[in-house]
Amino acid sequence: MFTGHATAAGTAAYANRFAAEQARGFFRQAQGLTVSTLGLGSYLGAMTDAANAGYEGAMVAALKGGINFLDTSLNYRDQASERNLGAAIKRAGVAREEYVVCTKAGYLVQGAIPQGVLNHGNVVSNMHSMDPLFLADQLERSRANMGLATVDVFYLHNPETQLGPVGEDEFYTRIRRAFEALEVLAEQGKIQYYGAATWNGFRQMPDGMSLPRMVEIAEEIAGEGHKFRFIQLPFNLAMTEALSRRDEEGLNVLDQARRLGVTVVASASLLQAKLTSGLPPVVVERVTGFATDAQRAIQFTRSTPGISVALTGMGRVPHVEENLGVAQVAPATVEEYFEWFR
């Protein structure tokens, strides 16, 4: 059975059930939706029954505990993460209108390579495609895996994979074709928004992908009402390029996104568990009010001006419980945040 999509009223109602957390700024507005500043990621993990049960339990606990921003991908654990999320959605008993689901397409996934659809001329390094027919096929698989009528945010997954191999002109030609197809899928109600989930693409400023150029392409296709409204990039205590690297106007990618009306979601807030312990004493001293280093690292990322949601991989219920400790403390103000850097 396919169910609907996140709505402004539904996500606001969800946040209202967590009144204290909302008062402390745990929820924010993103493209008209009320979203938790902590999001659940589902990238890592074994392909085992135990890992599947762990993820499903964590996803249920997240939805029931105040996290309504859920991130996955068709290629995460060879579709298992999407299927775990679909099972968790059925168990959690939370109305579909109340939470945001994000997934991604781009990589060729074993068991999900379309026959008769894949244009091998548009495949890079035998592993990545942004071909419109391929993206439409992958979206259908994701919708089926999760039992959703609509994916709220559908990302091109690491599109920078193609930039070097095909060259800049061809890259943006492929981006345009992909965006044209994604705007159609949005018109059909299969996605609400689309975007680009990257690892290096926006961190290599002034090289790498150009967010202003991508928004310009979306506007040329669909005008100011285009649906290219989200980007995802890694940001954490050890990876601050999105804040520190700037273009010729002196803008970093977070500044650009704010100017262009694009929501920024941070991945790798804990750097794949590397920031869960052993943080330098100066960080512990300055990021106060928390019991664990994981919470301090999440606080750093979600307090960064221009970042709406900090994603953290949560494969077991205790991960959810610990990470939700950040809801007890408001995000740092801009002044407090930059004081950490003194």
C-alpha positions, 0 to 999 in steps of 0.5 A: 500500500502506498501512502502520501507525503509530508505536509506543512500542517502534518510536520507542524503537528508532529513538532507540537507533540514535542512542545519542550523540544520545539521551544528549545529550537529542536525543530526548524522550517525547511521549505515550509516543513517543520523538521527536526534538527537531528535526522536519522541516517542509514548508510553503514551496517552489515547485511544481516538479520540482526542489522536489519532488526537494529535499523528497523527498531532505531527508525521506529524509536526515532519517529516516536521520539521526536526525529521526523527527518529520515535519510536513506538511499537505494544503494545503502546496504543494497536496498536493505535500509530502504526496506527497513525504513518501509517496515519501520513506517508501518510499525511506528504508527506516525501519520505520513504527513508528519515526517520527511523521507529522503532517498537517492539514486545514481549508483548502480545497485546489484539487483536493481539495474534495469534491463532495457532501460539503462543507457550504457553510454551515460554510465560513468566508471561502470557504476553511476548514471543520471540518465532520466529513464534510469532515475525514474526506474530507481525512484519506482524501486525506492517507492516500492521498497518504502511503500510510499506514494511520494518521496519528499526529497529525491537526491541525485547521489554524488553527481560529482562522480561524473564531473571529471570523466565527462567534462564540465559542459557535458556534466551540466547537460546531463544535470539539465536532462536529469532536472527536466525529468525530476520536475516531471516526476514532481508534477506527477506527485512522485516526489515533492522536492529534488536535490543533490546529495554529495561528498566532494561536490560542494566542498571543493569550492571554487572547483567542483560543482556550482550550486548557483549554476544548478539553480539557474538550470532549474529556474530555466526549466521550471521558473521560480517554482522549481523543486530543486530545493535541497542539497546534502554535504558532509559537515562536522568538526573535522570537515568544515569546508562548506563554511571555510571555502569561498567563491570569488564573491566571498560566499561559502556554499552555505551562504549561496544556498541561503541566497538561492532558497536551497535547504542544506542538510549535513551528512556525516555529523559524527564522521562515521562514528569517529567523533563519538569519543575522544574529542579535544578538551577544548571542544568539551569545554566550549560545547557545554550542556552535554553528556557525551562527545557524540552529542557535542559533535551533533550540536556543533553541526546543527548549530552551524549557520545555514545548516537545517538538519544534522544527519547521524547514522543510527542503527540501534535504539541506544544510538537514538536515545543518546543522540536525542539528548541534544534536544534538551539543549537549544542550538547555539546562537550565531554569536555562541557558535563563532565564539567556539572558534576564538 
